Amino acid sequence: MVYCEFQAVILAAGRGSRMTDITSGTPKCLLPVGGKPILCHSIGLLEKAGFKDVIIVVLENELNQIHQALVHNNVTINFDLSAIPEDCEDWGTADSLRHLISQDKIKNDVLLMSCDLFTNANINKLLCVYRQHSASFAALFFLPVQGQPFEVPGVKSKYKAEKDIIGIDLETSRLMFLVSASDFEENVSINSNMLRRHPNLNLRTDLIDGHLYLMSHKLIEYLAMKKGYSTLKGEFLPHVVGKQHVRKFVGNDESSVLNDTSKKTLSEYMTETKIEENIIELSTYNDHEGDLKKAYHGDVVRCYAVIADENNFGIRINSLQSLCQANWLCTDSVVNVGIDITGVKINPSATVESNQVDSGSFIGSNCRVKEKTSVKTSVLGDSTVVNPKTRISRCIILKNTEIQEGCALDNCIVANDVEIGTGCELKSCLIGPHFRVPNGTKATRQVLVKSEDLMEI
């Protein structure tokens, strides 16, 4: 067996609960961004960093569909689709990772990422920081993407982005504070011991957590024993980050502690080996000044944050807003995202009879765009048929959709297996899967879905 420093794990079992109008019957990880599904972008990021293998956590009832999509998109990395049992589909991210541990699939440190991250960042910087400090945990953060304002199709509503309060030591890049801003009403309490050790602590609310993490195997073992944590971001990671200042365990009866692993604290799990202690002791490196304490103040739990460069973007595609943002970034001729990220503009198997398809559009495999048709700044999924005398502008259309003659679609999102009748005029509309739009329909800012697809509340 070839030794691997990190095992790559992609969490792709999310249902896309914030965009159920288009994810009914379509895994969130297969939604299109440019010329490829979201999941393929995540895999491409790992391949660029040199990974040869990846474990992908999926829902059991979506496994075959995802496997077919990966084969169809010529994914060359060795992938292992690990299914979550059907009766456990409400698991959180920590539960999913714990499931992999129970199957004995995790042997080394882990690079863990969500399938919905779309970025052009190079993750080698994160890997280097993790290695340099023999970290327990490291996370990648992004600055917000600056772009032109746009309308999200569907009923008009105010979008409120999630915010985190992130505390980073400006001198050492130690991640000392990680909580959701919604957990606090007005005041935020900071541990005084933390401030004494890290006087250059910088609290920020403008950073986006990319949900791309490095976790040590010791931390993974600790997670395996702490079954009370269901989610990583909301529960487990804030707990880990907040425990860095806790003194490492020094006990008299080590055998009793080792035998009862369920009662071991985080610092006990992270206790350094004698070799690791000697390396730090003999090293001339120190991450602070002003006292004679050894590096890291003797902390055995060490968390780090890496902020991507300003010229890198990072978007988590977990809402209609971010799905549009990512696709418009790909179609923007001013922003050079790169064909290696977006995929080809026009798939070789597509038939395009019109000369009015602009350079900002993406045409999927087996598409048919007939003559006298205009397609501008749009994404057409596989097997989409666009009939003559039709205008499509700034639309995201999933696969197996047919648009009849004489239609005009502007700023719409169209789900799988939709038929749009002759002479329809749709502006800023959201059309759910398997829906048939009647001939001559004129609609603005409407959500058109089959009644059986509506969610019961």
N, C-alpha and C positions, 0 to 999 in steps of 0.2 A: 504494500500500500504506500502511495506517495504521500509524504507529509505535507499538509496544508496549514499555513499559519492561521488563516481565517476561513470559516465556513460562511458562505453567503446564504442568507435566508430572506425571501421576499414574502411578505404577508399579502395575499391576494384573495382573502375570503370575505372582504367587506361587501355589503350589499348595496352601497350607495344610497343610504337612507334619505339623503337630502335631495336626491333627484330620481325618485321612484317612477316619475312619469315616463322616463326613457330607459330605466334599467330593469323594467319588468321583462324577464326572459332574456336579458343580456347581462352577463357579468360586468360589474363596474370596471374590472381590469381590462376589458376588451373594448371599451369606448375609444373612439378614434381621436388621435392628436396628430395632425398633419397626415402623413401617409401610413401611419402604423398605430396599432393598439397601444394603450398606456403601458401595459405590461412589457411590451417589446422595448420601450424606452428604458425601463428599469433594468432589463437584462443587458441592453447595450451599454449602460453606465458601468455595469460590473465587468463586462468584457473589455472595456477600455482600460480598466484598472488591473487587468490580467487574470481575472477569475475564469476558471475552466468549468466549474460545477456550481450549481445553485439548487437549493431546496425551495420549492414554491408551495406555500400553504393555500389550499383552495377548498371551497365547499364541495362536498361529495357529489351533489347533483349537477355541479358545473364542471367537473373534472374532464369529461370527454370533450365538451365544447371548447375548453381552454386548450386542451392538448391538440385538437384539430387546428386551432388558430395559430399556435406556436409552430406547428409543422407547415401550415400554409404560408407563414411569414419567414420560413427558412431560418429558424433559430438554430444556431450551431452549437451553442453551449450545452453541456450535459445537464439536463434538468430532471429533477425528481419531484413529481407532483404528489404532495402529501395531503390527503383529504381529511377534512374534519367530519366526524360522523354526523349523519342527518339529524339526530336528536340533540346535537350540541351546537346548533347553528347560532345560538345567542352568545357564544363564548366571546370574551374580550381578547385583546392581543396577547396579554400575559397567559391566558388559558391556552391559546393556540401554540405559543412557544413552549409551554409546559408539556403540551401533547407531544411535540417533537422530542423533548427530553425523555419522556416516558417510553418512547419508541427506540431510545438509544441511538438517535441520529445525530446528536450534538456531541462532538468529541473535542473540539478546540474552541478558541475564542470565536465570536460570532460577529459578522457584519449583517446587521438587521435593517431592512428597509421596507417601507410601505410601497405597494405597487403603484400608488397614485402620484409619486413624485416625478415631475417633469423638469429636468435641469440640464444645463450644459456645463456644469461645474466638474472639475477634476477632483476626485475624492482622495487622491494620493496625499494631499496636505493633511487630511484627517488621519489617514493611516500613519503618517510620519509622527504627528503629535502623540498619537496613542502609543506608538512604539517607544518614542523618546522618553516618556515619563512612566512607562510600564503601568498605564492607566487601568482603572477598573471599568471606566465608562467614558465615551466621547461622543459628541453629537455635532451635527452639521447644521448651521443656521444660515439664513439668507436675508438680504435686504429686500423690502417690497419691490415688486416689478413696477416700474414707471411706464405708463403707456397712455394712449388716447382713451378717453371715456367711451363706453359703449353701453347699449341697451341689452339687457338679458331678456330673451324671448319669454313669453308667457305673461301671466298676470303681473302687473307692476307691484313690486314690493321693495322695501328697503333692505338692502343686504348689509349685514353686520358681521364683519370678519372677527374670528376668534383672536384673542390677544393673550399672550403669556408675559409674565414678569420674569425676566431672565437676568440673573446677577453674574457678571463675569469679572474676574480679577484682570485689570488691564495689563499688569506686568507679567503674569504667568499663564493667562488664558484658562485658569481654573474656573470651572462652572460651579458656583457656590449657591445658586438660588434658581429654582425652576418650578414655577407654579402658574396656574391659570389665573388671569386677572379677574375672572368672574368669582373666584373664591374670596375676594376681598371687596368690601364696600367702600371704605375710605382709607384706613391706615394699614400699612404693611409693617409687620414686626420683623426686625433683623437681630439675630443672635449677637450679643456684644462680643463674645469670644471670637466669632467669625470676623467681626470688624477689626478687632485688634490684630488678628493674623493677616487680614487682607484689607489694609487701609485704602487700597486703590479699587475697591469694589465698585463696579458700574452697573446700575440697574437700568434695564432697557425694556421697552414695550413695543419697539418697532421691528423686532426681528421675527422671522418666520421659521418655526421648527420644521426642518425638512423630513423629520421622522426617518432619518438615516443615522443609525447608531452603531458604535462598536462596543461590545460587551465582553468582559473577560469570562473565562470558563468558570472561575470561582463565583462570579456574580450570577452566572447561569445556574450553578448548583444551588445557590442561595434562593433564587427564584423558584426552583423546583420544590423546595421545602416549604416555601411560604405560599400556601394555596389560598390564602385570604385575599391576595391581590388578583383582580380580574383583568385590569388594563395596565399597560405599561406607562403611557404618557400621563394618564390621570391619577394613578395611584402608586405604582411601583417606583418609577424613576424619581418623582419628587421625594419619596422616602429615602432613596439611595443618596441623592444629592444632599439632602439635609443631614445625613449621618456622617459626613466627612470629618466634622470637628470632634466626633466622639472618640475618646481615647481607645487605643487598641487593647484588646483583652490580655490580661496577665493573670493566670490562674494557678492554684496550687495543685489541683487534681485534674490534670489534662485528660486523663483517660475517661473520666466521667463525662466531660464535656464532649469529647469526640464520639462517645458511644451514643449520646442522645442528640443527634443532629437536628432534630426538630426544634430544640430549645436554643440552638446556637444563634448568637446575634450576628449582625452583618460584619462587624469588626472581627469577630471570631472566624467567620468564613474566609475573610480576606487576609488573615494573618500570613505574613511573609515567611518564606522558607529561610533557612540559615544562609543559603547562598545569596538570596535576594537581599537579605539584611547586610551581608558582607559587601556586596557590590555598592550599595548606597553608602555604607560606612567608609569605604576606601575611595569613593569618588570625590573629586574636588568640586563637583557641581553643587550649587545651592540655589534654590528658587527664591530666596528672600535674603534680606540683610537686616542688621539692627540687633541681632542676638546671636548666640552661639549654638542655637538648636540646629539639628541636622536638616537636610533637605525635606521639603514637604511638611515640616513641623512634626515629623514622625507619623503622618497620616497613612494608614494602610488602605483607606478608601480614597481614591483620587479620580475626580471627574473633570473633564475638559470640554471646552467649547471651541469650535472653529467656525469663523464667519467667512462665507464665500466672498470672493473678490467682487467689487462693484460691477464689473463687466459680465458677471455670471448671473443668470436668473434661476429662480427656483419657485415652482408653482405646485401646490398640492391640489390635485384635481378631485375634490370631494364635494363639489357643488356645481350647479349650472353656471354660476358666475366664473368659477375657475376653469371649467371646461371651455367656455367661450374664450377666456383670456389666453389660455394655452394655444388654442387653434388660431386665434387672430395673431398671436406672436409668430406662429409658423408661416402665416400667409402674408405678413408684413414684409414688403420688399425692402424697407429701410433696415430692418433687423436681420442680419445674416445668421440665422440659426444653424445652418449647415445641413447638407443633404444626408450626412451620416447620422444626424439626429432625427430629422423630419421624415426621411424616406423619399422615394422618387416622387416627382410631381404627377406624372401620368404613367400608370402601370402598363407594362408592355402588352398585357393581354386585353387592355381596354380598347374599345373602338370609338374614336372621336371623329365624327364627320363634320363638325362645325369648326370654323376658324375663329370663333369668338370665345375661346377659353383662355383666360389670362394666365400670366405666369405665377400668380399668387394662389391658384387653385390646385387641389389634389384630386386626382381621379383614380379610384380603386380598381382592383382586378375585375375583369369581365364586365366592366361598365359599358354602357352604350349611350353616347351623347350624339343625338341625331342632328341633321343639318338645320340651319336657321335657328340655332339655339345659342343663348348667351350664358356663360358661366363665369362669374367674377368673384374672386376672394372667397371661395367656398371649398368645402370638403365633401366629396361624394364617396360613400362607402362602397364595398364590393357589390357587384351585380345590380347596381342602380341603373335604371333606364330613364333617360330624359328625352321625351318626344319633341317633334319640331315646334317652332314658334314659341318657345318657353324661355323665360328669363329667370335666372337664379343668381342672387347676389347676397354675399355674406351669410351663407347658410351652412349648417352642419347636418349632413344627411347620412344616417347609418345605412346598413346594407339591405339588399333585397327590396328596394323601394322603386315604384314606377310612377313617374309624373307624366300625365297625359298632355296632349297638345294644347298650346295657347295659355299656359299658366304663367303666373308671375309670383315668385317667392322672394321675399326680402327679409333678411335677419331672422330666419326660422331655424328651429332644431327639429329634425324629423327622425323618429325612432325606426327600428327594424320593421320590415314587412308592411310598409304603408303603401296605399294607392291613393294618389291625388287626382281627382277627376278633371275633366276637360274644362278649361277656362276659369280656373280658380285663381283668386288673388289673395295671397296670404302675407301679412306683414307682422313681424315680431310674434309669431305664433309658435306654440310648442305642441307637437303632434305625437301622441303615444303610439306604442307598437300595435300592429295589426289593425290600424284604423283606416277606414275608407272615407276620404273627404268627398262629399257629393259634388257633382258637376256644378260649375258656376258659383261655388262658395266664395264669399268675400268676407274676410275676417281680419281683425287687428287685435293683437295682444290677447289672443284666446288660447286656452289649453284644450286641445281636442283629443280625448281619450275614450276608449271603450268603457262602458259603465262597470263591467266586471273587473276592470283593472284599478278602479278607485280603491284607495286604502280605507278600511273601516277604522273609525276612531271611537 
